Amino acid sequence: MYPTVQMEIPGWHPGLPPKTMGRLSEALSRPAAQQPGWPDATQVRSVSAFLAALPPLVTPGEVRALRRDLARVARGEAFLLQGGDCAETFAGNTEEHVRGNAATLLRMAAVLAEGAGLPVVGVGRIAGQYAKPRSNATDGLGLPVYRGDIVNSAAPDPRARIPDPVRMVQAYQDARRTLDILRSGRSAGIYTSHEALLLDYECPRLVPDPDGGPRLYSGSAHLLWIGERTRQPEGAHIAFAGLLANPVGLKIGPGTTPEQAAEYAERLDPEGEPGRLTLISRMGSARVRDVLPPIVERVTATGRRVVWQCDPMHGNTHESATGYKTRHFDDVLHEVEGFFEVHRELGTHPGGLHLELTGDSVTECLGGVRGITAHGLAERYESTCDPRLNAHQAMELAHRAAGLFGR
């Protein structure tokens, strides 16, 4: 059983109409996976009330612009490039790091645009990617697992691992600072996104449709996605995503059946709006060519125009001989190639890439043009969760992916 989210919605979000609060209450009454065990429920309610009173980080107008852009991707008229840190950290949220990640994303977009002959929509895993789902409740040291800076600290100390709801306020402040950096420079065209994992943070950031529509706008990011570990069809996360006016993404792994994928499409895109839903396949390089085709065929048969996006990172993770969690560049590239092959054979549009990357010169993924080895991982391994492509590997992947459009 997954823990159930408990929230007193009328107490912390009085700005929502009663009917809307009822729909949100119903969504949050469902089982919600991967939620932290806050030690003080009263403090959580107080923090939620404070978050609800803060200005939105993104506006409905910006969200509508992304919806138009993603509709073009769904129709085969554009390509989606989404990338950034596996998990942002408060300490790493420096201007240099933010600009470096944004610059890498924009350089990749330019390469892909030239190769595809299509405009590229740039979306960062940025300004909010502070929560992480975890496979186990404890880590290798026997400590409560680190769930991202928005929940607890990565420091190997039992006290630092206690979930602290005040960290949600710092996450908001850091996200706002990141957006200020993005909007003040040449990267102003990058949209923001993160996994909608921590519902105690996401729900207070909702705002009504200024035009009186039935859906709610998330003020925390332009695009939110639901992860592989929280996509239970009857769970709180899927119900929450169904309330949003924002475009939403959904991670689907090799255990997803074609029927399940079609059901997700019907739940999250009931009106058949092109680009409303992005299905992010994370199949692994060895399985993508076998598992993905029937899913694409079944969802396409529903008549819905979803964005098909490839996450070649999460299905290709392993532990190196030196004990580091890593991925090999060749496996990442192989899954991207398989993704393009599937869509070419089916006559559908390979709509985008979803990557964990950084503009920093880290050594977290094996291979690539500089040939990082297992022993070289220790040189600069900085990720608190999953390994990222460095700037050189990211650009190499962009050039290789760009060449796939011409085949």
Residue pairs with C-beta under 8 A, 6 or more apart in sequence:
1 31
2 31
2 32
2 33
2 34
2 35
2 232
2 235
3 31
3 32
3 33
3 35
3 37
4 29
4 30
4 31
4 32
4 236
5 28
5 29
5 32
5 35
5 199
5 200
5 236
6 28
6 41
7 25
7 28
7 45
7 48
7 199
7 200
7 203
8 45
9 16
9 21
9 24
9 25
9 28
9 203
10 21
11 45
11 49
12 45
12 48
12 49
12 52
12 204
13 21
13 24
13 48
13 52
13 203
13 204
13 206
15 52
15 207
15 208
16 24
16 206
16 208
16 216
17 208
20 208
20 214
20 216
23 243
24 203
24 206
24 216
24 240
24 243
26 239
27 236
27 239
27 240
27 242
27 243
28 199
28 203
28 236
28 239
28 240
29 236
30 234
30 235
30 236
30 239
31 232
31 234
31 235
31 236
32 199
32 230
32 235
32 236
32 237
33 133
33 229
33 230
33 232
33 235
33 237
34 133
34 134
34 147
34 197
34 227
34 229
34 230
35 198
35 199
35 200
36 147
36 151
36 152
36 163
36 198
37 163
38 44
38 163
38 165
38 200
39 162
39 163
40 165
43 165
43 166
44 165
44 200
47 165
47 166
47 168
47 169
47 200
48 200
48 203
48 204
49 204
50 169
51 168
51 169
51 172
51 201
51 204
51 205
52 204
52 205
54 172
55 219
56 205
56 207
56 217
56 219
56 220
57 127
57 128
57 172
57 175
57 176
57 179
57 192
57 205
57 219
57 220
57 221
58 179
58 192
58 218
58 219
58 220
58 221
58 222
59 219
60 207
60 209
60 210
60 217
60 245
62 191
62 222
63 217
63 218
63 222
63 245
63 246
63 247
66 121
66 123
66 191
66 222
66 223
66 246
66 247
67 246
67 247
67 273
67 275
67 276
69 78
69 121
69 191
69 275
70 80
70 121
70 247
70 274
70 275
70 276
70 278
70 307
71 273
71 274
71 275
71 305
72 78
72 119
72 121
72 275
73 79
73 80
73 121
73 275
73 307
73 349
73 351
73 352
74 274
74 275
74 305
74 306
74 307
74 349
74 351
75 274
75 275
75 305
75 349
76 349
76 351
77 118
77 119
78 118
78 119
78 120
78 121
79 112
79 113
79 116
79 118
79 119
79 120
79 121
79 351
79 352
80 120
80 121
80 123
80 278
80 307
80 309
80 351
80 352
80 353
81 105
81 108
81 109
81 112
81 120
81 121
81 122
81 123
81 352
81 353
81 355
82 122
82 123
82 124
82 125
82 193
82 223
82 309
82 352
82 353
82 354
82 355
83 101
83 104
83 105
83 108
83 123
83 124
83 125
83 353
83 354
83 355
83 356
83 357
83 394
84 101
84 105
84 124
84 125
84 126
84 129
84 356
84 357
84 358
85 92
85 101
85 125
85 126
85 129
85 356
85 358
85 383
85 388
86 125
86 129
86 132
86 356
86 383
86 384
86 385
86 386
86 387
86 388
87 129
87 130
87 131
87 132
87 148
87 149
87 383
87 384
87 385
87 386
88 125
88 126
88 127
88 128
88 129
88 130
88 149
88 174
88 178
89 130
89 149
89 154
89 384
90 130
90 149
90 170
90 171
90 174
92 382
93 174
93 177
93 178
95 181
97 358
97 359
97 360
98 126
98 178
98 181
98 182
99 181
99 185
99 187
99 359
100 358
100 359
100 360
100 391
101 124
101 126
101 357
101 358
101 359
102 124
102 126
102 182
102 185
102 187
102 190
102 359
103 186
103 187
103 359
104 357
104 358
104 359
104 391
104 394
104 395
105 122
105 124
105 187
105 190
105 357
106 122
106 186
106 187
106 189
106 190
107 395
107 398
108 394
108 395
108 397
108 398
109 120
109 122
110 120
111 395
111 398
111 399
111 402
112 120
112 398
112 401
112 402
113 119
113 120
114 402
115 399
115 401
115 402
115 403
115 404
115 405
115 406
116 402
116 405
117 405
121 191
121 352
122 189
122 190
122 191
123 190
123 191
123 192
123 193
123 222
123 223
124 182
124 190
124 191
124 192
124 193
125 193
125 194
125 356
126 178
126 182
126 190
126 192
126 193
126 194
127 175
127 176
127 178
127 179
127 182
127 192
127 194
127 221
128 171
128 175
128 192
128 193
128 194
128 220
128 221
129 193
129 194
129 195
130 148
130 149
130 150
130 171
130 174
130 175
130 194
131 147
131 148
131 150
131 151
131 194
131 195
131 197
131 198
131 201
132 146
132 147
132 148
132 195
132 197
132 385
133 147
133 195
133 197
133 227
133 228
133 229
133 230
134 145
134 146
134 147
135 229
136 145
137 144
137 145
138 144
138 145
139 145
139 146
141 156
143 156
143 157
143 158
143 161
144 152
144 158
144 161
144 162
145 161
146 152
146 153
146 154
146 161
146 384
146 385
147 163
148 198
148 385
149 167
149 170
149 171
150 167
150 168
150 170
150 171
150 198
150 201
151 163
151 164
151 167
151 198
152 160
152 161
152 162
152 163
152 164
152 167
153 160
153 161
154 160
154 384
155 161
165 200
168 198
168 200
168 201
171 201
172 201
172 205
172 220
175 192
175 220
179 192
182 188
182 190
182 192
191 222
191 223
192 221
192 222
192 223
193 221
193 222
193 223
193 224
193 225
193 249
194 220
194 221
194 224
194 225
195 224
195 225
195 226
195 227
196 202
196 218
196 224
196 225
196 226
196 237
196 240
196 241
196 248
197 227
197 230
197 237
199 236
199 237
199 240
201 220
202 218
202 220
202 224
202 240
203 240
205 218
205 219
205 220
206 216
206 217
206 218
206 219
206 243
207 216
207 217
207 218
207 219
208 216
208 217
209 215
209 216
209 217
209 245
213 245
215 243
215 244
215 245
216 243
216 244
216 245
217 244
217 245
217 246
218 224
218 244
218 246
221 246
222 246
222 247
223 246
223 247
223 248
223 249
223 278
224 241
224 244
224 246
224 248
224 249
225 248
225 249
225 250
225 251
225 278
225 280
226 237
226 238
226 241
226 248
226 249
226 250
226 251
227 251
228 251
228 252
228 253
228 282
228 314
230 237
231 237
231 238
231 250
231 251
231 252
231 264
232 238
233 260
233 263
233 264
233 267
238 264
238 267
238 268
241 248
241 250
241 268
242 267
242 268
242 270
247 275
247 276
247 277
247 278
248 268
248 276
248 277
248 278
249 277
249 278
249 279
249 280
249 309
249 354
250 264
250 268
250 277
250 278
250 279
250 280
251 280
251 282
251 311
251 314
252 260
252 261
252 264
252 279
252 280
252 281
252 282
252 295
253 281
253 282
253 283
253 314
253 315
254 283
254 284
254 287
254 291
254 315
256 291
256 295
257 295
258 294
258 295
258 297
258 298
258 299
259 298
261 279
261 295
261 298
261 299
262 298
262 299
262 301
262 302
264 277
264 279
265 277
265 279
265 299
265 302
265 304
265 306
266 302
266 304
268 276
268 277
269 276
269 277
269 304
269 306
272 303
272 304
272 305
274 305
275 305
275 306
275 307
276 306
277 304
277 306
277 307
278 306
278 307
278 308
278 309
278 351
278 352
279 295
279 299
279 306
279 307
279 308
279 309
280 309
280 310
280 311
280 354
281 288
281 292
281 295
281 308
281 309
281 310
281 311
281 339
282 311
282 312
282 313
282 314
282 315
283 291
283 292
283 315
283 335
283 338
284 315
284 316
284 331
284 335
285 312
285 315
285 316
285 331
285 332
285 334
285 335
285 338
287 315
288 310
288 315
288 335
288 338
288 339
288 342
289 338
289 341
289 342
292 338
292 339
292 342
293 342
293 345
293 346
296 308
296 342
296 343
296 346
296 348
297 346
299 306
300 346
300 348
307 351
307 352
308 339
308 343
308 348
308 349
308 350
308 351
308 352
309 351
309 352
309 353
309 354
310 335
310 336
310 339
310 350
310 352
310 353
310 354
311 353
311 354
311 355
312 331
312 332
312 333
312 334
312 335
312 336
312 339
312 353
312 355
313 327
313 332
313 354
313 355
313 356
313 386
314 386
315 335
316 327
316 328
316 331
316 332
316 335
317 325
317 326
317 327
317 386
317 387
318 325
318 326
318 327
318 328
319 325
319 326
320 326
320 366
320 374
320 377
321 374
322 374
322 375
322 377
322 378
324 364
324 374
324 377
324 378
324 381
324 387
325 386
325 387
326 364
326 365
326 366
326 374
326 377
326 387
327 365
327 366
327 387
328 365
328 366
328 367
329 365
329 366
329 367
329 368
329 389
329 393
329 396
329 397
330 367
332 365
332 389
332 397
333 397
333 400
336 353
336 397
336 400
336 401
336 404
337 404
339 350
340 350
340 401
340 404
340 405
340 407
342 350
343 349
343 350
344 350
344 407
350 404
353 397
353 401
355 389
355 394
355 397
356 386
356 387
356 388
356 389
357 388
357 389
357 390
357 391
357 393
357 394
358 388
358 389
358 390
358 391
358 394
359 391
360 380
360 382
360 390
360 391
361 380
361 390
361 391
361 392
362 380
362 381
362 382
362 383
362 388
362 390
363 372
363 376
363 377
363 378
363 379
363 380
363 381
363 390
364 377
364 381
364 382
364 383
364 387
364 388
364 389
364 390
365 372
365 387
365 388
365 389
365 390
365 393
366 372
366 373
366 374
366 377
367 393
368 389
368 390
368 392
368 393
368 396
369 392
369 393
369 396
370 392
370 393
381 387
389 397
